[in-house]
């Protein structure tokens, strides 16, 4: 490839937007990036919301920063696309204005709506009416089996906020709202349409299913046109271009949800390829070529960005967010004492960030965290045991337990849950000896070593694993522009930068801890419901 091409990619996560400028030539190079954070509003009744205007502000601010730092002219940007958190619900009016805060993927307020719609009946499978469940599986290849699925949020707004519902023109996911802000066009990519579980994914169908919508009272006029990830869905309007600092008319492509595009950015572009993601949320996902579902373990395949590809994905609600909790509520006292002893300037020279320091602390603590087990269920759980009432806990604390053991236990707990997900996923897909690890969690060598030890797999890490979603969006843009003729051309351009092998000396302690970890949910399920279920 002789000519260099510049594309802009955005990764809209739970707590911030990463704007990344890529140069595509004989390799894909990250030229400049910027992170702009925004709040997540958690509510006592299980609500989890964000302000769509915060996303847009972060997109505009990030774009301006990146262009300014990189010295690249707006007219040099050939195209843009978004990688976004999925299963959000954004209700917009005819002018494209968001009518309320977006209900995010962690929002569990629609428990009653879900129970009324599919939780009743004499014969049940995974707490769902068996006949309705089987019909859903036949049509969509999945089922909205959790209260956090988008369709129940839609019905929650319909019931609880009728004045807002009456003004609704379209019902969008996060990415699709941002495309609307950029182009004035209303659309939804196939992956987001699929996880509404109103989209017929049978071969030769690929359309909204009128019968499912009618059975739930979904207004089909609220559903947008469905497009491919690589489709050019529009161009930047003059207003959007001015606010972002880009050129009017810049092509905007469909992009995708985080599950779809992080798989691409991880280099998992062949059948069977599997990756672990630890960002704010987390998952284990494998590339497959057909619809697959495991109702018992709440795992399903989602239409991917690559043609003919599905991502068979087991989700975890809070993953890297657990480390943020450690930073804010557990580590700061100890870090503060360390600062008093060593002085801030000395610490800043020795460690690049607080998280890097925490990784060193973890490496200095023995495997198994002194027998302490942590469960990473701050906002409930999805797979392999769906339960909005499950919560995090430390188990087996003794008088000799120190704060550093607790910090290590948190990282081990997230890894235990990933092992649980891997074992569930591999009930349907072939065993993988090697798994890619991406997301911010993969920046920590300590966490990479723990992930390898706990799962017993060879863990591979790419360069800048925290930007895997943005890289996936850049690849989608490049394929849409014709820079690459197919996704297959991209795999050699996403090489492995680090490899972590499981250490045999830690196998016994982690096998023992993993068994206890799994038992903790079942043993405490009733208590979780008693304490956290709203009357």
BATOR-907872 format. One record per residue (C-alpha): x, y, z. Coordinates in Angstrom, 3 decimals. Layout:
BEGIN
+----------+----------+----------+
!       c1 !       c2 !       c3 !
+----------+----------+----------+
!        X !        Y !        Z !
...
+----------+----------+----------+
# end
This chain:
BEGIN
+----------+----------+----------+
!       c1 !       c2 !       c3 !
+----------+----------+----------+
!    0.000 !    0.000 !    0.000 !
!    1.747 !    3.163 !   -1.197 !
!   -0.512 !    5.971 !   -0.030 !
!   -1.203 !    6.692 !    3.640 !
!   -4.838 !    7.111 !    4.677 !
!   -6.129 !    8.753 !    7.865 !
!   -9.330 !    7.634 !    9.590 !
!  -10.893 !    8.719 !   12.882 !
!  -12.383 !    6.154 !   15.250 !
!  -14.348 !    6.592 !   18.455 !
!  -14.772 !    4.135 !   21.318 !
!  -17.768 !    5.222 !   23.390 !
!  -17.477 !    3.312 !   26.648 !
!  -19.278 !    3.355 !   29.968 !
!  -17.138 !    6.046 !   31.551 !
!  -15.498 !    7.864 !   28.642 !
!  -14.851 !    8.276 !   24.929 !
!  -11.508 !    7.416 !   23.341 !
!  -10.910 !    9.307 !   20.115 !
!   -8.202 !    7.646 !   18.021 !
!   -6.582 !    8.835 !   14.804 !
!   -5.113 !    6.018 !   12.697 !
!   -2.747 !    6.109 !    9.758 !
!   -3.253 !    3.185 !    7.406 !
!   -0.448 !    2.256 !    5.029 !
!    1.646 !   -0.938 !    5.089 !
!    0.588 !   -1.149 !    8.737 !
!   -2.071 !    0.400 !   10.962 !
!   -0.529 !    3.068 !   13.194 !
!   -2.164 !    4.922 !   16.057 !
!   -1.131 !    8.531 !   15.459 !
!   -2.829 !   10.219 !   18.396 !
!   -5.552 !    9.513 !   20.940 !
!   -7.514 !   11.339 !   23.611 !
!   -9.782 !   10.210 !   26.434 !
!  -12.673 !   12.397 !   27.577 !
!  -14.608 !   11.074 !   30.562 !
!  -18.270 !   11.523 !   31.467 !
!  -20.471 !   10.390 !   34.367 !
!  -22.521 !    7.245 !   34.823 !
!  -25.621 !    7.812 !   36.927 !
!  -26.467 !    4.834 !   39.144 !
!  -29.810 !    4.860 !   40.973 !
!  -31.080 !    2.985 !   44.029 !
!  -33.810 !    1.239 !   42.011 !
!  -31.314 !   -0.359 !   39.600 !
!  -31.203 !    2.478 !   37.082 !
!  -27.998 !    3.143 !   35.144 !
!  -28.168 !    6.172 !   32.880 !
!  -25.996 !    8.501 !   30.846 !
!  -26.650 !   11.830 !   29.165 !
!  -26.373 !   11.558 !   25.351 !
!  -25.157 !   15.139 !   25.265 !
!  -22.151 !   14.031 !   27.343 !
!  -21.239 !   11.512 !   24.630 !
!  -21.449 !   14.173 !   21.945 !
!  -19.407 !   16.650 !   23.956 !
!  -16.744 !   13.984 !   24.468 !
!  -16.702 !   13.198 !   20.731 !
!  -16.280 !   16.856 !   19.765 !
!  -13.688 !   17.618 !   22.436 !
!  -11.722 !   14.459 !   21.653 !
!  -11.687 !   15.163 !   17.921 !
!  -10.399 !   18.687 !   18.397 !
!   -7.681 !   17.541 !   20.810 !
!   -6.470 !   14.766 !   18.526 !
!   -6.336 !   16.934 !   15.423 !
!   -4.523 !   19.655 !   17.320 !
!   -1.912 !   17.303 !   18.763 !
!   -1.386 !   15.296 !   15.571 !
!   -1.114 !   18.261 !   13.237 !
!   -3.380 !   16.507 !   10.719 !
!   -5.745 !   18.676 !    8.691 !
!   -9.501 !   17.999 !    8.822 !
!   -9.640 !   17.417 !    5.059 !
!   -7.111 !   14.575 !    5.416 !
!   -9.606 !   12.478 !    7.417 !
!  -11.144 !   10.074 !    4.896 !
!  -13.864 !    8.650 !    7.129 !
!  -15.096 !    8.038 !   10.674 !
!  -17.002 !    5.372 !   12.578 !
!  -18.027 !    4.508 !   16.114 !
!  -17.485 !    1.546 !   18.405 !
!  -19.983 !    1.879 !   21.246 !
!  -21.306 !    0.175 !   24.324 !
!  -24.340 !   -1.907 !   23.362 !
!  -27.871 !   -2.458 !   24.611 !
!  -28.480 !    1.177 !   25.434 !
!  -31.880 !    2.730 !   24.827 !
!  -32.029 !    6.248 !   23.421 !
!  -35.456 !    7.691 !   22.645 !
!  -35.341 !   10.591 !   20.170 !
!  -37.935 !   12.947 !   18.704 !
!  -38.325 !   13.872 !   15.024 !
!  -35.693 !   16.585 !   15.375 !
!  -33.170 !   13.994 !   16.591 !
!  -33.168 !   15.257 !   20.185 !
!  -32.792 !   12.726 !   23.001 !
!  -35.980 !   12.859 !   25.063 !
!  -34.412 !   11.528 !   28.250 !
!  -31.118 !   10.149 !   29.525 !
!  -30.101 !    6.907 !   27.866 !
!  -30.803 !    3.736 !   29.815 !
!  -27.506 !    1.817 !   29.697 !
!  -26.706 !   -1.865 !   29.507 !
!  -26.510 !   -2.116 !   33.321 !
!  -30.008 !   -0.683 !   33.878 !
!  -32.168 !   -3.320 !   35.572 !
!  -35.345 !   -1.354 !   36.339 !
!  -37.454 !   -3.273 !   33.823 !
!  -37.577 !   -6.472 !   35.890 !
!  -41.366 !   -6.351 !   36.173 !
!  -41.851 !   -5.728 !   32.451 !
!  -39.694 !   -8.750 !   31.658 !
!  -41.481 !  -10.959 !   34.190 !
!  -44.934 !   -9.993 !   32.918 !
!  -44.000 !  -10.621 !   29.299 !
!  -42.062 !  -13.896 !   29.440 !
!  -41.789 !  -14.938 !   33.085 !
!  -45.283 !  -16.426 !   33.435 !
!  -46.280 !  -20.004 !   32.614 !
!  -46.342 !  -23.520 !   33.999 !
!  -43.432 !  -24.729 !   31.904 !
!  -40.277 !  -22.640 !   32.153 !
!  -36.730 !  -22.739 !   30.878 !
!  -34.231 !  -20.461 !   32.669 !
!  -37.143 !  -18.573 !   34.303 !
!  -38.733 !  -17.884 !   30.888 !
!  -42.018 !  -19.175 !   29.490 !
!  -40.853 !  -22.206 !   27.521 !
!  -43.149 !  -21.693 !   24.507 !
!  -42.276 !  -18.004 !   24.138 !
!  -38.590 !  -18.751 !   24.620 !
!  -38.550 !  -21.412 !   21.913 !
!  -40.348 !  -19.097 !   19.497 !
!  -37.796 !  -16.350 !   20.160 !
!  -34.934 !  -18.764 !   19.627 !
!  -36.428 !  -19.922 !   16.341 !
!  -36.772 !  -16.396 !   14.973 !
!  -33.861 !  -14.440 !   16.425 !
!  -31.429 !  -17.084 !   17.656 !
!  -31.624 !  -15.593 !   21.130 !
!  -34.013 !  -14.272 !   23.747 !
!  -34.317 !  -11.148 !   25.935 !
!  -33.936 !  -13.246 !   29.063 !
!  -32.626 !  -10.493 !   31.341 !
!  -34.278 !   -7.355 !   32.665 !
!  -31.367 !   -5.374 !   31.176 !
!  -32.229 !   -6.220 !   27.573 !
!  -33.279 !   -3.195 !   25.483 !
!  -36.819 !   -4.304 !   24.714 !
!  -37.785 !   -4.223 !   28.380 !
!  -36.319 !   -0.719 !   28.788 !
!  -38.471 !    0.395 !   25.867 !
!  -41.547 !   -1.023 !   27.586 !
!  -40.478 !    0.513 !   30.905 !
!  -40.463 !    3.977 !   29.320 !
!  -43.807 !    3.231 !   27.661 !
!  -45.343 !    2.398 !   31.034 !
!  -43.514 !    4.719 !   33.420 !
!  -42.990 !    7.790 !   31.228 !
!  -45.949 !    7.930 !   28.803 !
!  -45.422 !   11.601 !   27.970 !
!  -41.887 !   10.889 !   26.759 !
!  -43.033 !    7.777 !   24.939 !
!  -45.707 !    9.721 !   23.052 !
!  -43.052 !   12.083 !   21.680 !
!  -40.730 !    9.257 !   20.605 !
!  -39.888 !    9.108 !   16.905 !
!  -37.156 !    6.455 !   16.925 !
!  -35.603 !    4.062 !   19.407 !
!  -31.815 !    3.875 !   18.995 !
!  -28.701 !    2.296 !   20.448 !
!  -25.739 !    4.453 !   21.558 !
!  -23.814 !    4.307 !   18.279 !
!  -26.901 !    4.971 !   16.220 !
!  -27.686 !    8.120 !   18.183 !
!  -24.189 !    9.442 !   17.480 !
!  -24.530 !    8.651 !   13.776 !
!  -27.767 !   10.644 !   13.834 !
!  -25.935 !   13.572 !   15.438 !
!  -23.243 !   13.369 !   12.765 !
!  -25.341 !   12.879 !    9.656 !
!  -29.013 !   13.509 !   10.375 !
!  -29.646 !    9.937 !    9.172 !
!  -31.530 !    7.349 !   11.230 !
!  -30.228 !    3.781 !   11.103 !
!  -29.091 !    0.858 !   13.258 !
!  -26.374 !   -1.697 !   12.548 !
!  -27.224 !   -5.399 !   12.477 !
!  -25.514 !   -6.208 !   15.775 !
!  -27.570 !   -3.640 !   17.683 !
!  -30.750 !   -4.728 !   15.903 !
!  -30.001 !   -8.341 !   16.794 !
!  -29.701 !   -7.686 !   20.549 !
!  -33.156 !   -6.115 !   20.645 !
!  -34.291 !   -9.688 !   19.907 !
!  -36.936 !   -8.279 !   17.592 !
!  -34.808 !   -8.869 !   14.485 !
!  -35.297 !  -12.015 !   12.410 !
!  -31.802 !  -13.437 !   11.885 !
!  -32.808 !  -16.554 !    9.967 !
!  -30.977 !  -16.975 !    6.637 !
!  -32.687 !  -14.970 !    3.933 !
!  -34.766 !  -12.941 !    6.407 !
!  -32.709 !  -10.264 !    8.193 !
!  -35.544 !   -7.881 !    9.028 !
!  -37.651 !   -6.667 !   11.934 !
!  -40.184 !   -9.313 !   12.889 !
!  -43.719 !   -7.950 !   12.911 !
!  -45.135 !  -10.801 !   14.998 !
!  -42.688 !  -10.363 !   17.866 !
!  -43.232 !   -6.603 !   17.853 !
!  -46.994 !   -7.019 !   17.846 !
!  -46.938 !   -9.535 !   20.706 !
!  -45.099 !   -7.047 !   22.942 !
!  -46.763 !   -3.837 !   21.841 !
!  -43.668 !   -2.480 !   20.053 !
!  -44.445 !    0.304 !   17.592 !
!  -42.566 !   -0.701 !   14.429 !
!  -42.466 !    2.933 !   13.338 !
!  -39.967 !    3.416 !   16.185 !
!  -37.534 !    0.933 !   14.599 !
!  -34.877 !    2.354 !   12.244 !
!  -33.491 !    1.034 !    8.975 !
!  -30.873 !   -1.682 !    9.532 !
!  -27.454 !   -1.349 !    7.845 !
!  -24.114 !   -3.158 !    7.667 !
!  -21.064 !   -2.093 !    9.657 !
!  -19.159 !   -1.121 !    6.524 !
!  -22.010 !    0.779 !    4.875 !
!  -21.523 !    4.481 !    4.292 !
!  -24.610 !    5.698 !    6.141 !
!  -24.137 !    9.415 !    5.503 !
!  -21.786 !   12.366 !    5.641 !
!  -20.988 !   14.941 !    8.308 !
!  -23.443 !   17.802 !    8.242 !
!  -22.123 !   21.347 !    8.327 !
!  -23.214 !   21.726 !   11.956 !
!  -21.663 !   18.444 !   13.120 !
!  -18.455 !   19.137 !   11.209 !
!  -18.145 !   22.586 !   12.776 !
!  -18.667 !   21.220 !   16.296 !
!  -16.214 !   18.356 !   15.803 !
!  -13.599 !   20.312 !   13.891 !
!  -13.792 !   18.089 !   10.813 !
!  -14.698 !   18.753 !    7.195 !
!  -18.323 !   18.838 !    6.096 !
!  -19.110 !   15.829 !    3.925 !
!  -16.639 !   13.463 !    5.628 !
!  -18.006 !    9.898 !    5.167 !
!  -19.569 !    8.231 !    8.209 !
!  -19.775 !    4.436 !    8.322 !
!  -22.087 !    2.134 !   10.253 !
!  -19.489 !    0.931 !   12.746 !
!  -20.673 !   -1.414 !   15.443 !
!  -21.143 !   -2.329 !   19.040 !
!  -18.199 !   -2.969 !   21.312 !
!  -18.541 !   -6.761 !   21.189 !
!  -18.420 !   -6.736 !   17.384 !
!  -15.595 !   -4.278 !   16.869 !
!  -13.383 !   -5.279 !   19.791 !
!  -13.277 !   -8.775 !   18.279 !
!  -11.917 !   -7.211 !   15.078 !
!   -9.472 !   -4.975 !   16.932 !
!   -8.265 !   -7.994 !   18.903 !
!   -7.365 !   -9.700 !   15.630 !
!   -9.946 !  -12.455 !   16.174 !
!  -10.890 !  -12.669 !   12.509 !
!  -10.898 !  -16.449 !   11.957 !
!  -13.439 !  -19.065 !   13.017 !
!  -12.826 !  -20.218 !   16.573 !
!  -10.699 !  -17.244 !   17.568 !
!  -11.529 !  -16.260 !   21.147 !
!  -10.845 !  -13.151 !   23.172 !
!  -11.280 !  -11.946 !   26.739 !
!  -12.256 !   -8.328 !   27.254 !
!  -11.761 !   -6.402 !   30.497 !
!  -12.972 !   -2.828 !   30.219 !
!  -15.622 !   -1.314 !   32.467 !
!  -17.673 !   -4.400 !   31.664 !
!  -16.263 !   -7.627 !   30.324 !
!  -16.911 !  -10.771 !   28.336 !
!  -15.544 !  -13.835 !   26.628 !
!  -16.340 !  -14.063 !   22.916 !
!  -15.616 !  -16.557 !   20.131 !
!  -15.904 !  -16.055 !   16.366 !
!  -18.457 !  -18.488 !   14.875 !
!  -20.250 !  -18.785 !   11.536 !
!  -23.788 !  -19.589 !   12.654 !
!  -26.460 !  -18.779 !   15.195 !
!  -25.764 !  -20.436 !   18.530 !
!  -27.387 !  -20.214 !   21.921 !
!  -26.983 !  -21.725 !   25.385 !
!  -30.122 !  -20.823 !   27.308 !
!  -28.948 !  -22.389 !   30.562 !
!  -25.792 !  -20.250 !   30.633 !
!  -27.303 !  -17.086 !   29.078 !
!  -24.928 !  -17.098 !   26.101 !
!  -25.889 !  -16.310 !   22.524 !
!  -24.250 !  -15.416 !   19.248 !
!  -24.592 !  -11.840 !   18.012 !
!  -24.368 !  -10.780 !   14.387 !
!  -20.844 !   -9.507 !   13.812 !
!  -19.360 !   -6.745 !   11.691 !
!  -17.794 !   -9.236 !    9.284 !
!  -20.148 !  -10.799 !    6.712 !
!  -21.312 !  -14.249 !    7.787 !
!  -19.771 !  -13.855 !   11.233 !
!  -21.377 !  -14.134 !   14.654 !
!  -19.779 !  -13.411 !   18.018 !
!  -20.732 !  -16.089 !   20.541 !
!  -20.513 !  -13.983 !   23.680 !
!  -20.821 !  -14.511 !   27.426 !
!  -21.060 !  -11.185 !   29.242 !
!  -19.984 !   -9.977 !   32.661 !
!  -21.598 !   -6.805 !   33.966 !
!  -18.714 !   -5.251 !   35.944 !
!  -15.143 !   -6.209 !   35.148 !
!  -12.519 !   -3.469 !   34.966 !
!  -14.944 !   -1.346 !   36.959 !
!  -13.962 !   -3.536 !   39.903 !
!  -10.413 !   -2.182 !   39.734 !
!  -11.779 !    1.361 !   39.650 !
!  -13.695 !    0.503 !   42.814 !
!  -10.423 !   -0.732 !   44.352 !
!   -8.773 !    2.549 !   43.426 !
!  -11.532 !    4.722 !   44.840 !
!  -12.619 !    2.789 !   47.924 !
!   -9.912 !    0.361 !   48.950 !
!   -6.462 !    1.429 !   47.788 !
!   -6.383 !    5.156 !   48.365 !
!   -5.614 !    5.011 !   52.097 !
!   -2.647 !    2.723 !   51.503 !
!   -1.521 !    4.726 !   48.500 !
!   -1.823 !    7.888 !   50.563 !
!    0.475 !    6.475 !   53.220 !
!    2.890 !    5.449 !   50.488 !
!    2.842 !    8.992 !   49.151 !
!    3.632 !   10.389 !   52.583 !
!    6.631 !    8.128 !   52.853 !
!    7.998 !    8.413 !   49.333 !
!    6.715 !   11.848 !   48.175 !
!    4.541 !   12.436 !   45.127 !
!    7.395 !   13.398 !   42.809 !
!    9.321 !   10.224 !   43.526 !
!    6.232 !    8.091 !   42.983 !
!    5.459 !    9.771 !   39.661 !
!    8.945 !    8.954 !   38.428 !
!    8.802 !    5.331 !   39.565 !
!    5.266 !    4.495 !   38.406 !
!    3.427 !    5.928 !   35.429 !
!    0.014 !    5.680 !   37.056 !
!   -1.828 !    4.535 !   40.127 !
!   -2.989 !    1.435 !   38.259 !
!    0.598 !    0.524 !   37.429 !
!    1.464 !    0.862 !   41.103 !
!   -1.460 !   -1.384 !   42.001 !
!   -0.128 !   -3.975 !   39.548 !
!    3.225 !   -3.937 !   41.319 !
!    1.458 !   -4.333 !   44.664 !
!   -0.436 !   -7.322 !   43.271 !
!    2.754 !   -8.940 !   41.965 !
!    4.240 !   -8.642 !   45.455 !
!    1.325 !  -10.588 !   46.944 !
!    1.154 !  -14.391 !   46.817 !
!   -1.164 !  -16.172 !   44.420 !
!   -4.479 !  -16.990 !   46.031 !
!   -4.635 !  -13.745 !   48.031 !
!   -4.289 !  -15.556 !   51.332 !
!   -7.415 !  -17.596 !   50.664 !
!   -9.656 !  -14.553 !   50.095 !
!  -12.167 !  -14.874 !   47.238 !
!  -13.810 !  -11.848 !   45.603 !
!  -16.990 !  -11.970 !   43.496 !
!  -17.113 !   -9.164 !   40.868 !
!  -20.886 !   -8.663 !   40.726 !
!  -21.283 !   -5.006 !   41.696 !
!  -24.277 !   -4.472 !   39.405 !
!  -25.636 !   -7.997 !   39.157 !
!  -24.540 !  -10.638 !   36.697 !
!  -25.438 !  -11.890 !   33.223 !
!  -23.630 !  -15.090 !   32.251 !
!  -23.405 !  -17.859 !   33.159 !
!  -25.985 !  -17.112 !   35.896 !
!  -28.246 !  -14.185 !   35.061 !
!  -29.190 !  -12.369 !   38.241 !
!  -29.680 !   -8.596 !   38.611 !
!  -29.603 !   -8.970 !   42.413 !
!  -26.182 !  -10.605 !   42.785 !
!  -23.552 !   -8.426 !   44.433 !
!  -19.820 !   -8.350 !   45.077 !
!  -18.286 !   -9.708 !   48.253 !
!  -15.007 !  -10.672 !   49.893 !
!  -15.115 !  -14.198 !   51.333 !
!  -12.790 !  -15.803 !   53.889 !
!  -11.193 !  -12.715 !   55.439 !
!   -9.075 !  -13.474 !   58.518 !
!   -7.038 !  -11.492 !   61.014 !
!   -3.968 !  -11.858 !   58.821 !
!   -5.745 !  -10.528 !   55.731 !
!   -4.209 !   -7.256 !   54.561 !
!   -5.338 !   -4.673 !   52.067 !
!   -2.886 !   -5.915 !   49.457 !
!   -4.457 !   -9.364 !   49.635 !
!   -7.857 !   -7.794 !   49.040 !
!   -6.546 !   -5.903 !   46.023 !
!   -5.104 !   -9.073 !   44.525 !
!   -8.325 !  -10.943 !   45.315 !
!  -10.255 !   -8.466 !   43.162 !
!   -8.075 !   -9.120 !   40.113 !
!   -8.259 !  -12.857 !   40.741 !
!  -12.040 !  -12.676 !   41.154 !
!  -12.457 !  -11.076 !   37.727 !
!  -10.214 !  -13.797 !   36.282 !
!  -12.226 !  -16.526 !   38.038 !
!  -15.355 !  -15.185 !   36.417 !
!  -13.652 !  -15.173 !   33.000 !
!  -12.702 !  -18.832 !   33.509 !
!  -16.347 !  -19.536 !   34.352 !
!  -17.376 !  -17.854 !   31.102 !
!  -14.704 !  -19.642 !   29.044 !
!  -15.850 !  -23.028 !   30.294 !
!  -19.454 !  -22.163 !   29.467 !
!  -18.565 !  -20.879 !   25.982 !
!  -16.539 !  -24.000 !   25.243 !
!  -19.578 !  -26.181 !   25.746 !
!  -20.514 !  -25.035 !   22.230 !
!  -17.203 !  -24.100 !   20.568 !
!  -13.841 !  -25.896 !   20.370 !
!  -11.336 !  -25.585 !   23.211 !
!   -8.753 !  -22.856 !   22.663 !
!   -5.277 !  -23.179 !   24.138 !
!   -4.493 !  -19.558 !   23.266 !
!   -6.794 !  -16.591 !   23.907 !
!   -6.341 !  -12.899 !   23.128 !
!   -6.746 !  -10.489 !   26.062 !
!   -7.801 !   -6.898 !   25.308 !
!   -9.222 !   -3.864 !   27.055 !
!   -7.672 !   -1.667 !   29.722 !
!   -7.161 !   -4.673 !   31.983 !
!   -4.665 !   -6.114 !   29.504 !
!   -2.348 !   -3.139 !   30.128 !
!   -1.438 !   -4.716 !   33.464 !
!    1.184 !   -7.454 !   33.175 !
!    0.124 !   -8.604 !   36.627 !
!   -3.454 !   -9.100 !   35.473 !
!   -2.227 !  -10.867 !   32.315 !
!   -0.234 !  -13.297 !   34.453 !
!   -3.218 !  -13.870 !   36.744 !
!   -5.499 !  -14.408 !   33.740 !
!   -3.114 !  -17.027 !   32.328 !
!   -2.700 !  -18.774 !   35.699 !
!   -6.404 !  -18.830 !   36.564 !
!   -7.670 !  -19.896 !   33.121 !
!   -4.789 !  -22.245 !   32.343 !
!   -4.521 !  -20.748 !   28.835 !
!   -1.782 !  -18.998 !   26.913 !
!   -2.723 !  -15.317 !   26.970 !
!   -1.774 !  -13.079 !   24.035 !
!   -1.835 !   -9.281 !   24.188 !
!   -1.755 !   -6.892 !   21.246 !
!   -0.212 !   -3.437 !   21.167 !
!   -2.417 !   -0.810 !   22.880 !
!   -5.057 !   -3.378 !   23.951 !
!   -7.158 !   -0.627 !   25.528 !
!   -7.832 !    0.701 !   22.017 !
!   -9.069 !   -2.556 !   20.487 !
!  -12.557 !   -1.144 !   19.965 !
!  -11.303 !    1.985 !   18.252 !
!   -8.971 !   -0.128 !   16.112 !
!  -11.952 !   -2.256 !   15.099 !
!  -13.844 !    0.883 !   14.107 !
!  -10.849 !    2.072 !   12.070 !
!  -10.719 !   -1.278 !   10.259 !
!  -14.450 !   -1.098 !    9.485 !
!  -13.941 !    2.381 !    8.060 !
!  -10.985 !    1.199 !    5.968 !
!  -12.976 !   -1.723 !    4.558 !
!  -15.906 !    0.591 !    3.860 !
!  -13.605 !    2.990 !    2.011 !
!  -12.105 !    0.145 !   -0.018 !
!   -8.615 !    0.566 !    1.482 !
!   -8.890 !   -3.134 !    2.359 !
!  -10.870 !   -5.425 !    0.086 !
!  -11.822 !   -7.683 !    3.015 !
!  -11.317 !   -8.186 !    6.729 !
!   -9.030 !  -11.127 !    6.004 !
!   -6.340 !   -8.696 !    4.841 !
!   -6.226 !   -7.094 !    8.289 !
!   -5.265 !  -10.037 !   10.521 !
!   -1.501 !   -9.868 !    9.783 !
!   -1.604 !   -6.160 !   10.682 !
!   -2.660 !   -6.872 !   14.287 !
!    0.357 !   -8.757 !   15.699 !
!    0.886 !  -10.105 !   19.207 !
!    3.082 !   -7.914 !   21.404 !
!    3.182 !  -10.026 !   24.552 !
!    2.549 !  -13.637 !   25.601 !
!    1.859 !  -14.991 !   29.095 !
!    1.989 !  -18.706 !   29.845 !
!    0.196 !  -20.293 !   32.828 !
!    2.529 !  -21.171 !   35.682 !
!    2.105 !  -24.741 !   36.877 !
!    3.064 !  -23.900 !   40.451 !
!   -0.126 !  -21.832 !   40.836 !
!   -2.531 !  -24.335 !   39.304 !
!   -3.611 !  -26.053 !   42.541 !
!   -4.388 !  -22.862 !   44.466 !
!   -6.416 !  -21.448 !   41.584 !
!   -8.304 !  -24.677 !   40.894 !
!   -9.312 !  -24.731 !   44.557 !
!  -10.260 !  -21.045 !   44.564 !
!  -12.274 !  -21.396 !   41.363 !
!  -14.444 !  -24.138 !   42.834 !
!  -15.207 !  -21.982 !   45.869 !
!  -15.899 !  -18.993 !   43.593 !
!  -18.578 !  -20.902 !   41.659 !
!  -20.171 !  -22.210 !   44.859 !
!  -20.428 !  -18.709 !   46.343 !
!  -23.136 !  -17.631 !   43.901 !
!  -25.348 !  -20.662 !   44.394 !
!  -24.884 !  -20.627 !   48.155 !
!  -25.832 !  -16.932 !   48.421 !
!  -28.436 !  -16.538 !   45.695 !
!  -31.360 !  -16.490 !   48.109 !
!  -29.639 !  -13.920 !   50.340 !
!  -28.904 !  -11.663 !   47.343 !
!  -32.591 !  -11.682 !   46.430 !
!  -33.715 !  -11.068 !   50.000 !
!  -31.435 !   -8.045 !   50.364 !
!  -31.634 !   -6.493 !   46.920 !
!  -34.942 !   -7.359 !   45.276 !
!  -37.301 !   -4.413 !   45.258 !
!  -40.712 !   -5.055 !   46.734 !
+----------+----------+----------+
# end
